């Protein structure tokens, strides 16, 4: 139902300079997260951030996956 609150959903925010100029950044991020159920993806409010919701029980795995995809 629209506007319904979901319990157990955790907000994730990726913030970086000029993400919109880094070709393939979003692709690399979302491909790495393909095993997770992402909800409410938001990009474009700023050229510096990407936000989404995902299950809070997967927080540790999501952060590790993102770290690997972005920094390693």
TIRO-2110 file (N, C-alpha, C; in Angstrom, 1 decimal):
// TIRO-2110
0.8, -1.2, 0.0, N, 1, A
0.0, 0.0, 0.0, CA, 1, A
0.9, 1.2, 0.0, C, 1, A
0.6, 2.2, -0.8, N, 2, A
1.4, 3.4, -0.9, CA, 2, A
1.5, 4.2, 0.4, C, 2, A
2.6, 4.6, 0.8, N, 3, A
2.8, 5.4, 2.1, CA, 3, A
2.9, 4.5, 3.3, C, 3, A
2.8, 3.2, 3.1, N, 4, A
2.9, 2.2, 4.2, CA, 4, A
4.3, 2.1, 4.7, C, 4, A
4.5, 2.1, 6.0, N, 5, A
5.8, 2.0, 6.6, CA, 5, A
6.2, 0.5, 6.6, C, 5, A
7.5, 0.2, 6.3, N, 6, A
8.0, -1.1, 6.4, CA, 6, A
8.9, -1.3, 7.6, C, 6, A
8.6, -2.2, 8.4, N, 7, A
9.5, -2.5, 9.5, CA, 7, A
10.7, -3.4, 9.0, C, 7, A
11.8, -3.2, 9.6, N, 8, A
13.0, -4.0, 9.2, CA, 8, A
13.7, -3.5, 8.0, C, 8, A
13.3, -2.4, 7.4, N, 9, A
14.0, -1.8, 6.3, CA, 9, A
15.0, -0.8, 6.8, C, 9, A
16.2, -0.9, 6.3, N, 10, A
17.3, -0.1, 6.7, CA, 10, A
17.7, 0.9, 5.5, C, 10, A
17.9, 2.2, 5.8, N, 11, A
18.3, 3.1, 4.7, CA, 11, A
19.9, 3.0, 4.5, C, 11, A
20.3, 2.9, 3.3, N, 12, A
21.7, 2.9, 3.0, CA, 12, A
22.0, 4.1, 2.1, C, 12, A
23.1, 4.8, 2.3, N, 13, A
23.4, 6.0, 1.5, CA, 13, A
24.9, 5.9, 1.1, C, 13, A
25.1, 6.1, -0.2, N, 14, A
26.4, 6.2, -0.7, CA, 14, A
26.7, 7.6, -1.1, C, 14, A
27.7, 8.2, -0.6, N, 15, A
28.0, 9.6, -0.9, CA, 15, A
29.4, 9.7, -1.4, C, 15, A
29.6, 10.4, -2.5, N, 16, A
30.9, 10.7, -3.1, CA, 16, A
30.8, 11.8, -4.1, C, 16, A
32.0, 12.4, -4.3, N, 17, A
32.1, 13.6, -5.2, CA, 17, A
31.9, 13.2, -6.7, C, 17, A
31.0, 13.9, -7.3, N, 18, A
30.8, 13.7, -8.8, CA, 18, A
30.5, 12.3, -9.2, C, 18, A
29.6, 11.7, -8.5, N, 19, A
29.2, 10.3, -8.8, CA, 19, A
28.6, 10.3, -10.2, C, 19, A
28.0, 11.3, -10.6, N, 20, A
27.3, 11.4, -11.9, CA, 20, A
28.4, 11.4, -13.1, C, 20, A
29.6, 11.8, -12.8, N, 21, A
30.7, 11.8, -13.8, CA, 21, A
31.5, 10.6, -13.8, C, 21, A
31.3, 9.7, -12.9, N, 22, A
32.1, 8.4, -12.8, CA, 22, A
31.3, 7.3, -13.6, C, 22, A
31.7, 7.2, -14.8, N, 23, A
31.0, 6.2, -15.7, CA, 23, A
31.1, 4.8, -15.1, C, 23, A
29.9, 4.2, -15.0, N, 24, A
29.8, 2.8, -14.5, CA, 24, A
29.7, 2.7, -13.0, C, 24, A
29.7, 3.8, -12.3, N, 25, A
29.7, 3.7, -10.8, CA, 25, A
28.4, 3.0, -10.4, C, 25, A
27.2, 3.4, -10.9, N, 26, A
26.0, 2.9, -10.4, CA, 26, A
25.9, 1.4, -10.9, C, 26, A
26.3, 1.1, -12.1, N, 27, A
26.3, -0.3, -12.5, CA, 27, A
27.1, -1.2, -11.6, C, 27, A
28.3, -0.7, -11.3, N, 28, A
29.2, -1.5, -10.4, CA, 28, A
28.5, -1.7, -9.0, C, 28, A
27.9, -0.7, -8.5, N, 29, A
27.2, -0.8, -7.2, CA, 29, A
26.0, -1.8, -7.3, C, 29, A
25.1, -1.6, -8.3, N, 30, A
23.9, -2.4, -8.3, CA, 30, A
24.2, -3.8, -8.8, C, 30, A
25.2, -4.1, -9.6, N, 31, A
25.6, -5.4, -10.0, CA, 31, A
26.1, -6.2, -8.7, C, 31, A
26.9, -5.5, -7.9, N, 32, A
27.4, -6.1, -6.7, CA, 32, A
26.3, -6.5, -5.7, C, 32, A
25.2, -5.8, -5.8, N, 33, A
24.1, -6.0, -4.8, CA, 33, A
22.9, -6.8, -5.4, C, 33, A
23.2, -7.5, -6.5, N, 34, A
22.1, -8.2, -7.2, CA, 34, A
21.5, -9.4, -6.3, C, 34, A
22.2, -9.8, -5.3, N, 35, A
21.7, -10.9, -4.5, CA, 35, A
20.8, -10.4, -3.4, C, 35, A
20.7, -9.1, -3.2, N, 36, A
19.8, -8.5, -2.2, CA, 36, A
18.6, -7.8, -2.7, C, 36, A
17.5, -7.8, -1.9, N, 37, A
16.3, -7.2, -2.4, CA, 37, A
16.3, -5.7, -2.0, C, 37, A
16.6, -4.9, -3.0, N, 38, A
16.7, -3.4, -2.7, CA, 38, A
15.3, -2.8, -3.0, C, 38, A
15.0, -1.8, -2.2, N, 39, A
13.7, -1.1, -2.3, CA, 39, A
13.9, 0.4, -2.3, C, 39, A
13.0, 1.1, -2.9, N, 40, A
13.0, 2.6, -2.9, CA, 40, A
14.4, 3.2, -3.3, C, 40, A
14.9, 2.9, -4.5, N, 41, A
16.2, 3.4, -4.9, CA, 41, A
16.0, 4.9, -5.3, C, 41, A
16.9, 5.8, -4.8, N, 42, A
16.8, 7.2, -5.1, CA, 42, A
18.1, 7.7, -5.5, C, 42, A
18.2, 8.2, -6.7, N, 43, A
19.4, 8.9, -7.2, CA, 43, A
19.0, 10.1, -8.0, C, 43, A
19.7, 11.2, -7.9, N, 44, A
19.4, 12.4, -8.6, CA, 44, A
19.0, 13.6, -7.8, C, 44, A
18.7, 13.3, -6.5, N, 45, A
18.5, 14.5, -5.6, CA, 45, A
19.7, 15.3, -5.5, C, 45, A
20.9, 14.7, -5.7, N, 46, A
22.2, 15.4, -5.7, CA, 46, A
23.1, 14.6, -6.6, C, 46, A
24.1, 15.2, -7.1, N, 47, A
25.1, 14.5, -7.9, CA, 47, A
26.1, 13.7, -7.1, C, 47, A
25.9, 13.8, -5.8, N, 48, A
26.8, 13.2, -4.8, CA, 48, A
26.3, 12.1, -4.0, C, 48, A
25.0, 11.6, -4.2, N, 49, A
24.5, 10.6, -3.4, CA, 49, A
23.6, 9.6, -4.1, C, 49, A
23.6, 8.4, -3.6, N, 50, A
22.7, 7.3, -4.0, CA, 50, A
22.1, 6.6, -2.8, C, 50, A
20.8, 6.5, -2.7, N, 51, A
20.2, 5.9, -1.5, CA, 51, A
19.3, 4.8, -1.9, C, 51, A
19.1, 3.8, -1.0, N, 52, A
18.2, 2.8, -1.2, CA, 52, A
17.8, 2.2, 0.2, C, 52, A
16.7, 1.4, 0.2, N, 53, A
16.4, 0.6, 1.4, CA, 53, A
16.6, -0.9, 1.1, C, 53, A
17.0, -1.6, 2.2, N, 54, A
17.1, -3.0, 2.1, CA, 54, A
16.9, -3.6, 3.5, C, 54, A
16.7, -4.8, 3.6, N, 55, A
16.4, -5.5, 4.9, CA, 55, A
17.6, -5.3, 5.9, C, 55, A
17.2, -4.8, 7.1, N, 56, A
18.3, -4.5, 8.1, CA, 56, A
19.0, -5.8, 8.6, C, 56, A
18.4, -6.9, 8.4, N, 57, A
19.2, -8.2, 8.8, CA, 57, A
20.3, -8.5, 7.9, C, 57, A
20.4, -7.8, 6.7, N, 58, A
21.4, -8.0, 5.7, CA, 58, A
22.5, -6.9, 5.8, C, 58, A
22.4, -6.0, 6.7, N, 59, A
23.2, -4.8, 6.8, CA, 59, A
24.7, -5.1, 6.7, C, 59, A
25.2, -6.1, 7.5, N, 60, A
26.6, -6.4, 7.5, CA, 60, A
27.1, -6.9, 6.1, C, 60, A
26.3, -7.8, 5.5, N, 61, A
26.6, -8.3, 4.2, CA, 61, A
26.6, -7.3, 3.1, C, 61, A
25.6, -6.4, 3.2, N, 62, A
25.5, -5.3, 2.2, CA, 62, A
26.7, -4.4, 2.3, C, 62, A
27.1, -4.0, 3.5, N, 63, A
28.2, -3.0, 3.6, CA, 63, A
29.5, -3.7, 3.2, C, 63, A
29.7, -5.0, 3.5, N, 64, A
30.9, -5.7, 3.0, CA, 64, A
30.9, -5.8, 1.5, C, 64, A
29.8, -6.1, 0.9, N, 65, A
29.7, -6.2, -0.5, CA, 65, A
30.0, -4.9, -1.2, C, 65, A
29.4, -3.8, -0.7, N, 66, A
29.7, -2.5, -1.2, CA, 66, A
31.2, -2.1, -1.1, C, 66, A
31.7, -2.4, 0.0, N, 67, A
33.1, -2.0, 0.3, CA, 67, A
34.0, -2.7, -0.8, C, 67, A
33.8, -4.0, -1.0, N, 68, A
34.5, -4.8, -2.0, CA, 68, A
34.4, -4.2, -3.4, C, 68, A
33.1, -3.9, -3.7, N, 69, A
32.8, -3.4, -5.1, CA, 69, A
33.5, -2.0, -5.4, C, 69, A
33.5, -1.2, -4.3, N, 70, A
34.0, 0.2, -4.5, CA, 70, A
35.5, 0.3, -4.3, C, 70, A
36.0, -0.3, -3.3, N, 71, A
37.3, 0.0, -2.9, CA, 71, A
38.4, -1.1, -3.2, C, 71, A
37.9, -2.3, -3.5, N, 72, A
38.9, -3.4, -3.8, CA, 72, A
39.0, -3.7, -5.2, C, 72, A
END
